[in-house]
Amino acid sequence: MTRPYLFLAAAVLAGACAHAPEDPRKLHEALLTLDSHLDTPLDLERPGWDIMQRHDVADDLSQVDLPRMAEGGLDGGFFAIFIGQGPRTPEGKAKAFAAAWHRGELIRKMVADHPEAFALALRADDAAPIAAAGKRVVFVSIENAYPLGDDAAKLARFHQAGVRMLGLVHFTNNDIADSATDLKGAEWNGLSPFGRTLVAEANRLGIVLDGSHASDAVFDELLRLSKTPIVLSHSGCRAVYDHPRNIDDARLRRLAAAGGVIRINSLGEYIAKLPEIPERAAALKALRATYGALDDLPPERRAAFRQAYAEISRRYPAPQASIDDVMRQILHALEVAGVDHVGIGLDWDGGGGVAGMNDVSRIPEITARLLAAGYGKADLEKIWGGNLLRVLRAAETYAAHPV
């Protein structure tokens, strides 16, 4: 005869298993994890630097390579074609276009040279199969539309070459839009006439519009004009830290209502108040006076710049935000915008990285902390990849069937 208490014991055991806590690392590995802003293409032309080899941020400042992506369980993301703002002259724009096209070629070469490790993604639905095959997902974006000059047709050329996200502006105003951080203030009070043309062209092509670095007025126009949801690929929340690069709660709610997504970054000075170190500031000012803009330097001069920068950082260590600061940003965005409208864009190799998470190998800590905060697997699937792919899929759908 079967004893009744055995049924009770089995039921208790089954219930305990059903409610057993998730193992954070195991869950993280099961997710499709995409970062929406990787500045790693800046490293692809560094002499002697190899994305297939493990590097150390303490040695060469780089934060992303294949071994560390594997260690951190990052399946891929948007590799950015970034060209810093230069002269707004025909010559300056032509030079920027050539540099941007070259950087795109470097991304495509990385994929072509290592087909066992990387694959170019052109559609939202490409990502999961690439990751399932054990490869890293390579979407391509542009940060700062300055290289497009005043010719919207150039965006179609970049789209044909794989670009699927477009950031309009960077630290200073350009011929397309106002920046959130230009000390001169607004020039266009939002988008320029050409900027509005680019918005329509991006919609036509199925390119997601990225409002990071843009002014509040640009954000407002993007929401009004874009036929598809927009992304803030590496931004933060102004309610947590009041910085012009961040978005206020009212706009964050409007972003969510329009179907968009904010992807939280880890660049310390944007997410938390950091102490000033006058000696470091003076040394960095002298460095910039000696070398000029990093992006304008040939590879050998860029290597010397990085070496000098590393020496300054050894003498005058930069104050760092912490992973706690990153989590405060993420949790606030989740509370205000909701889990369908938040993601991760940590700005690796572009200034991101905090104490406790200084390269891509450390990102499982975010998953662990979100689990501890009560977010489950379905939520994490959205935060790490699903929300971003939904926006890209909406852009693709509109391009195929404009209304």
MARKE-384379 format. One line per field, with one value per residue (C-alpha): x, y, z; residue in three letters; residue number from 1. Coordinates in nm, 3 decimals. Example, Ala and Ser with C-alpha at 12.3 -4.5 7.8 and 13.67 -1.06 7.14 Angstrom:
<rs>
x <- c(1.230:1.367)
y <- c(-0.450:-0.106)
z <- c(0.780:0.714)
aa <- c(ALA:SER)
i <- c(1:2)
</rs>
This chain:
<rs>
x <- c(0.000:0.131:0.171:-0.014:0.279:0.491:0.251:0.286:0.665:0.669:0.438:0.654:0.967:0.804:0.691:1.038:1.193:0.935:1.025:1.398:1.596:1.749:2.123:2.230:2.520:2.328:2.039:2.270:2.423:2.075:1.979:2.034:2.254:2.309:2.477:2.350:2.671:3.017:3.293:3.529:3.579:3.812:4.049:4.036:4.309:4.539:4.882:4.918:4.569:4.372:4.007:4.061:4.311:4.239:4.348:4.348:4.193:4.475:4.732:4.577:4.242:4.043:3.730:3.594:3.748:3.624:3.760:3.609:3.279:3.268:3.359:3.093:2.830:2.779:2.634:2.709:2.544:2.581:2.940:2.956:3.109:3.211:3.371:3.416:3.276:3.513:3.499:3.160:3.316:3.297:3.654:3.581:3.269:3.444:3.724:3.469:3.281:3.602:3.696:3.349:3.344:3.687:3.570:3.273:3.513:3.712:3.398:3.315:3.677:3.663:3.362:3.513:3.846:3.682:3.366:3.381:3.352:3.145:2.853:2.702:2.336:2.118:1.775:1.639:1.565:1.931:2.047:1.913:2.035:2.381:2.406:2.269:2.550:2.804:2.902:2.893:2.622:2.753:2.501:2.645:2.549:2.670:2.735:2.726:2.578:2.837:3.004:2.683:2.749:2.440:2.367:2.092:2.184:2.497:2.278:2.144:2.505:2.574:2.248:2.351:2.680:2.498:2.417:2.093:2.106:2.183:2.286:2.245:2.490:2.775:2.931:2.868:2.604:2.633:2.446:2.179:2.088:2.168:2.381:2.289:2.638:2.736:2.851:2.736:2.378:2.112:2.172:1.865:1.636:1.605:1.665:1.790:1.591:1.845:1.804:1.433:1.517:1.748:1.476:1.246:1.525:1.614:1.249:1.234:1.539:1.445:1.723:1.654:1.703:1.922:1.866:2.167:2.378:2.092:1.927:1.584:1.438:1.585:1.437:1.098:1.119:1.232:0.929:0.704:0.851:0.974:0.730:0.894:1.010:1.345:1.629:1.859:2.145:2.366:2.196:2.084:1.814:1.827:1.625:1.911:2.189:2.119:2.332:2.222:2.314:2.040:1.664:1.403:1.119:0.848:1.035:1.119:0.748:0.683:0.960:0.793:0.447:0.590:0.736:1.098:1.380:1.641:1.965:2.160:2.531:2.817:3.017:3.085:3.053:2.709:2.559:2.695:2.858:3.234:3.502:3.723:4.100:4.261:4.599:4.434:4.226:4.538:4.733:4.451:4.420:4.791:4.755:4.479:4.684:4.975:4.785:4.454:4.143:4.205:3.988:4.195:4.522:4.689:4.720:5.078:5.000:4.684:4.893:5.121:4.816:4.680:5.015:5.034:4.674:4.747:5.045:4.828:4.574:4.847:4.967:4.623:4.368:4.032:3.749:3.509:3.141:3.042:2.821:2.581:2.546:2.474:2.211:2.043:2.007:1.871:1.625:1.496:1.441:1.256:1.033:0.945:0.939:0.858:1.040:0.942:1.138:1.475:1.800:2.178:2.423:2.730:2.950:3.238:3.559:3.397:3.444:3.219:3.322:3.288:3.439:3.322:3.254:3.544:3.517:3.264:3.360:3.182:2.832:2.679:2.671:2.389:2.183:2.251:2.146:1.830:1.734:1.795:1.571:1.286:1.308:1.266:1.385:1.117:1.209:1.580:1.516:1.356:1.620:1.923:1.802:1.430:1.337:1.612:1.520:1.153:1.239:1.458:1.182:0.937:1.177:1.206:0.828:0.773:1.038:0.870:0.517:0.525:0.200)
y <- c(0.000:0.346:0.571:0.907:1.103:0.994:1.181:1.485:1.465:1.435:1.733:1.944:1.845:1.927:2.263:2.341:2.256:2.466:2.768:2.707:3.025:3.062:3.014:3.359:3.241:2.953:3.183:3.448:3.192:3.092:3.450:3.620:3.905:4.206:4.536:4.826:5.031:4.881:5.123:4.830:4.908:5.185:4.907:4.704:4.910:4.932:4.789:4.446:4.439:4.121:4.077:3.700:3.738:3.820:4.168:4.350:4.692:4.776:4.718:4.861:5.015:4.780:4.623:4.386:4.089:3.741:3.565:3.825:3.822:3.446:3.481:3.746:3.562:3.850:3.721:4.041:4.369:4.687:4.761:5.136:5.328:5.635:5.944:6.242:6.577:6.765:7.071:7.127:7.198:6.998:6.879:6.784:6.592:6.409:6.307:6.191:5.985:5.811:5.740:5.605:5.384:5.250:5.172:4.984:4.787:4.695:4.553:4.351:4.233:4.116:3.903:3.776:3.688:3.494:3.331:3.068:3.336:3.623:3.669:3.986:4.034:4.229:4.156:4.116:3.751:3.684:3.726:3.413:3.167:3.325:3.292:2.937:2.849:2.961:3.281:3.644:3.862:4.167:4.439:4.769:5.122:5.475:5.709:6.069:6.119:6.386:6.159:6.168:6.535:6.679:6.378:6.145:5.898:5.811:5.657:5.412:5.313:5.245:5.051:4.833:4.771:4.657:4.964:4.921:5.200:5.571:5.813:6.167:6.370:6.352:6.600:6.912:7.033:6.931:6.994:6.744:6.807:6.980:6.797:6.765:6.881:7.161:7.449:7.698:7.589:7.513:7.588:7.432:7.406:7.039:6.885:7.079:7.059:6.801:6.616:6.579:6.443:6.187:6.076:6.002:5.825:5.610:5.510:5.428:5.206:5.030:5.188:5.245:5.605:5.656:5.965:5.925:6.244:6.447:6.743:6.722:6.915:6.662:6.379:6.546:6.581:6.223:6.099:6.322:6.249:5.890:5.634:5.365:5.350:5.505:5.389:5.565:5.323:5.434:5.684:5.733:5.875:6.239:6.171:5.954:6.189:6.530:6.538:6.674:6.341:6.177:6.174:6.309:6.092:6.267:6.198:5.847:5.776:5.922:5.705:5.399:5.505:5.531:5.181:5.291:5.165:5.327:5.130:5.220:5.306:5.274:5.590:5.719:6.093:6.046:5.828:5.963:6.268:6.206:6.405:6.633:6.579:6.905:6.743:6.482:6.744:6.953:6.652:6.546:6.900:6.897:6.555:6.678:6.985:6.760:6.499:6.653:6.438:6.066:5.978:6.197:6.023:5.758:5.417:5.467:5.809:5.666:5.400:5.669:5.866:5.562:5.497:5.857:5.841:5.521:5.688:5.982:5.738:5.562:5.892:6.039:5.754:5.852:5.854:5.575:5.523:5.176:4.897:5.014:5.340:5.146:4.940:5.251:5.375:5.044:4.996:5.351:5.313:4.986:5.149:5.447:5.300:4.936:4.618:4.634:4.957:4.915:4.752:4.755:4.969:5.005:5.209:4.962:5.097:5.440:5.547:5.298:5.077:5.117:4.974:4.615:4.599:4.737:4.511:4.294:3.981:4.120:4.171:3.860:4.070:4.273:3.960:3.845:4.180:4.200:3.852:3.960:4.263:4.032:4.031:3.690:3.512:3.661:4.010:3.951:3.819:4.153:4.366:4.195:4.149:4.122:4.489:4.599:4.337:4.434:4.793:4.676:4.444:4.736:4.938:4.646:4.606:4.973:4.970:4.671:4.811:5.188:5.344)
z <- c(0.000:-0.087:0.215:0.184:0.325:0.028:-0.198:0.025:0.021:-0.358:-0.390:-0.161:-0.354:-0.688:-0.557:-0.428:-0.765:-0.946:-0.734:-0.707:-0.776:-1.121:-1.146:-1.275:-1.488:-1.642:-1.723:-1.867:-2.105:-2.223:-2.316:-2.651:-2.527:-2.752:-2.669:-2.878:-2.884:-2.930:-3.033:-3.086:-3.459:-3.339:-3.231:-3.551:-3.720:-3.417:-3.505:-3.349:-3.200:-3.275:-3.183:-3.168:-2.883:-2.521:-2.417:-2.085:-2.036:-1.794:-2.068:-2.383:-2.276:-2.500:-2.351:-2.615:-2.793:-2.880:-2.567:-2.336:-2.527:-2.472:-2.105:-2.054:-2.253:-2.496:-2.822:-3.013:-3.092:-3.294:-3.393:-3.445:-3.733:-3.537:-3.688:-3.459:-3.562:-3.791:-4.016:-4.172:-4.511:-4.835:-4.772:-4.411:-4.505:-4.789:-4.553:-4.295:-4.554:-4.663:-4.301:-4.219:-4.526:-4.432:-4.079:-4.221:-4.440:-4.129:-3.968:-4.278:-4.297:-3.935:-4.025:-4.352:-4.189:-3.905:-4.043:-3.770:-3.501:-3.644:-3.883:-4.025:-3.931:-4.172:-4.026:-3.676:-3.740:-3.827:-3.469:-3.300:-3.568:-3.568:-3.190:-3.202:-3.443:-3.182:-3.363:-3.252:-3.403:-3.591:-3.660:-3.789:-3.686:-3.752:-3.460:-3.585:-3.931:-4.014:-4.278:-4.481:-4.554:-4.717:-4.939:-4.820:-5.097:-4.900:-4.633:-4.891:-4.973:-4.607:-4.578:-4.870:-4.687:-4.372:-4.158:-3.964:-3.704:-3.741:-3.468:-3.594:-3.388:-3.137:-2.892:-3.101:-3.343:-3.706:-4.029:-3.925:-3.562:-3.236:-2.980:-2.615:-2.519:-2.756:-2.535:-2.800:-2.747:-3.006:-3.372:-3.532:-3.229:-3.319:-3.658:-3.959:-4.283:-4.404:-4.074:-4.142:-4.486:-4.326:-4.084:-4.377:-4.566:-4.265:-4.233:-4.604:-4.580:-4.256:-4.049:-3.680:-3.566:-3.259:-3.044:-2.814:-2.796:-2.945:-2.773:-2.615:-2.908:-3.152:-2.947:-2.962:-3.340:-3.385:-3.192:-3.400:-3.743:-3.736:-3.869:-3.656:-3.291:-3.205:-2.982:-2.739:-2.794:-2.503:-2.276:-1.917:-1.691:-1.588:-1.272:-1.147:-1.260:-1.410:-1.725:-2.066:-2.228:-2.022:-2.076:-1.834:-1.709:-1.911:-2.235:-2.118:-2.082:-2.427:-2.571:-2.424:-2.543:-2.897:-2.874:-2.840:-2.620:-2.395:-2.366:-2.053:-2.081:-1.832:-1.902:-1.553:-1.604:-1.761:-1.490:-1.160:-1.007:-0.999:-0.815:-1.023:-1.036:-1.159:-1.233:-1.454:-1.634:-1.704:-1.830:-2.061:-2.197:-2.278:-2.439:-2.668:-2.756:-2.855:-3.053:-3.154:-3.193:-3.152:-3.448:-3.683:-3.599:-3.816:-3.645:-3.522:-3.370:-3.219:-3.046:-2.903:-2.786:-2.605:-2.440:-2.319:-2.199:-2.007:-1.839:-1.734:-1.592:-1.395:-1.247:-1.192:-1.182:-1.317:-1.064:-1.149:-1.118:-1.003:-1.120:-0.850:-1.046:-1.366:-1.188:-1.045:-1.402:-1.531:-1.245:-1.274:-1.648:-1.586:-1.326:-1.547:-1.900:-1.828:-1.914:-2.283:-2.335:-2.162:-2.269:-2.243:-2.443:-2.223:-2.463:-2.457:-2.612:-2.624:-2.263:-2.085:-1.798:-1.423:-1.106:-1.090:-1.464:-1.666:-1.969:-2.145:-1.949:-1.642:-1.783:-1.621:-1.303:-1.457:-1.509:-1.153:-1.008:-1.218:-1.099:-0.741:-0.804:-0.903:-1.282:-1.444:-1.755:-1.982:-1.862:-1.918:-2.268:-2.351:-2.179:-2.331:-2.687:-2.746:-2.717:-2.954:-3.212:-3.187:-3.284:-3.572:-3.687:-3.686:-3.904:-4.146:-4.163:-4.239:-4.512:-4.673:-4.637:-4.581:-4.468)
aa <- c(MET:THR:ARG:PRO:TYR:LEU:PHE:LEU:ALA:ALA:ALA:VAL:LEU:ALA:GLY:ALA:CYS:ALA:HIS:ALA:PRO:GLU:ASP:PRO:ARG:LYS:LEU:HIS:GLU:ALA:LEU:LEU:THR:LEU:ASP:SER:HIS:LEU:ASP:THR:PRO:LEU:ASP:LEU:GLU:ARG:PRO:GLY:TRP:ASP:ILE:MET:GLN:ARG:HIS:ASP:VAL:ALA:ASP:ASP:LEU:SER:GLN:VAL:ASP:LEU:PRO:ARG:MET:ALA:GLU:GLY:GLY:LEU:ASP:GLY:GLY:PHE:PHE:ALA:ILE:PHE:ILE:GLY:GLN:GLY:PRO:ARG:THR:PRO:GLU:GLY:LYS:ALA:LYS:ALA:PHE:ALA:ALA:ALA:TRP:HIS:ARG:GLY:GLU:LEU:ILE:ARG:LYS:MET:VAL:ALA:ASP:HIS:PRO:GLU:ALA:PHE:ALA:LEU:ALA:LEU:ARG:ALA:ASP:ASP:ALA:ALA:PRO:ILE:ALA:ALA:ALA:GLY:LYS:ARG:VAL:VAL:PHE:VAL:SER:ILE:GLU:ASN:ALA:TYR:PRO:LEU:GLY:ASP:ASP:ALA:ALA:LYS:LEU:ALA:ARG:PHE:HIS:GLN:ALA:GLY:VAL:ARG:MET:LEU:GLY:LEU:VAL:HIS:PHE:THR:ASN:ASN:ASP:ILE:ALA:ASP:SER:ALA:THR:ASP:LEU:LYS:GLY:ALA:GLU:TRP:ASN:GLY:LEU:SER:PRO:PHE:GLY:ARG:THR:LEU:VAL:ALA:GLU:ALA:ASN:ARG:LEU:GLY:ILE:VAL:LEU:ASP:GLY:SER:HIS:ALA:SER:ASP:ALA:VAL:PHE:ASP:GLU:LEU:LEU:ARG:LEU:SER:LYS:THR:PRO:ILE:VAL:LEU:SER:HIS:SER:GLY:CYS:ARG:ALA:VAL:TYR:ASP:HIS:PRO:ARG:ASN:ILE:ASP:ASP:ALA:ARG:LEU:ARG:ARG:LEU:ALA:ALA:ALA:GLY:GLY:VAL:ILE:ARG:ILE:ASN:SER:LEU:GLY:GLU:TYR:ILE:ALA:LYS:LEU:PRO:GLU:ILE:PRO:GLU:ARG:ALA:ALA:ALA:LEU:LYS:ALA:LEU:ARG:ALA:THR:TYR:GLY:ALA:LEU:ASP:ASP:LEU:PRO:PRO:GLU:ARG:ARG:ALA:ALA:PHE:ARG:GLN:ALA:TYR:ALA:GLU:ILE:SER:ARG:ARG:TYR:PRO:ALA:PRO:GLN:ALA:SER:ILE:ASP:ASP:VAL:MET:ARG:GLN:ILE:LEU:HIS:ALA:LEU:GLU:VAL:ALA:GLY:VAL:ASP:HIS:VAL:GLY:ILE:GLY:LEU:ASP:TRP:ASP:GLY:GLY:GLY:GLY:VAL:ALA:GLY:MET:ASN:ASP:VAL:SER:ARG:ILE:PRO:GLU:ILE:THR:ALA:ARG:LEU:LEU:ALA:ALA:GLY:TYR:GLY:LYS:ALA:ASP:LEU:GLU:LYS:ILE:TRP:GLY:GLY:ASN:LEU:LEU:ARG:VAL:LEU:ARG:ALA:ALA:GLU:THR:TYR:ALA:ALA:HIS:PRO:VAL)
i <- c(1:2:3:4:5:6:7:8:9:10:11:12:13:14:15:16:17:18:19:20:21:22:23:24:25:26:27:28:29:30:31:32:33:34:35:36:37:38:39:40:41:42:43:44:45:46:47:48:49:50:51:52:53:54:55:56:57:58:59:60:61:62:63:64:65:66:67:68:69:70:71:72:73:74:75:76:77:78:79:80:81:82:83:84:85:86:87:88:89:90:91:92:93:94:95:96:97:98:99:100:101:102:103:104:105:106:107:108:109:110:111:112:113:114:115:116:117:118:119:120:121:122:123:124:125:126:127:128:129:130:131:132:133:134:135:136:137:138:139:140:141:142:143:144:145:146:147:148:149:150:151:152:153:154:155:156:157:158:159:160:161:162:163:164:165:166:167:168:169:170:171:172:173:174:175:176:177:178:179:180:181:182:183:184:185:186:187:188:189:190:191:192:193:194:195:196:197:198:199:200:201:202:203:204:205:206:207:208:209:210:211:212:213:214:215:216:217:218:219:220:221:222:223:224:225:226:227:228:229:230:231:232:233:234:235:236:237:238:239:240:241:242:243:244:245:246:247:248:249:250:251:252:253:254:255:256:257:258:259:260:261:262:263:264:265:266:267:268:269:270:271:272:273:274:275:276:277:278:279:280:281:282:283:284:285:286:287:288:289:290:291:292:293:294:295:296:297:298:299:300:301:302:303:304:305:306:307:308:309:310:311:312:313:314:315:316:317:318:319:320:321:322:323:324:325:326:327:328:329:330:331:332:333:334:335:336:337:338:339:340:341:342:343:344:345:346:347:348:349:350:351:352:353:354:355:356:357:358:359:360:361:362:363:364:365:366:367:368:369:370:371:372:373:374:375:376:377:378:379:380:381:382:383:384:385:386:387:388:389:390:391:392:393:394:395:396:397:398:399:400:401:402:403)
</rs>
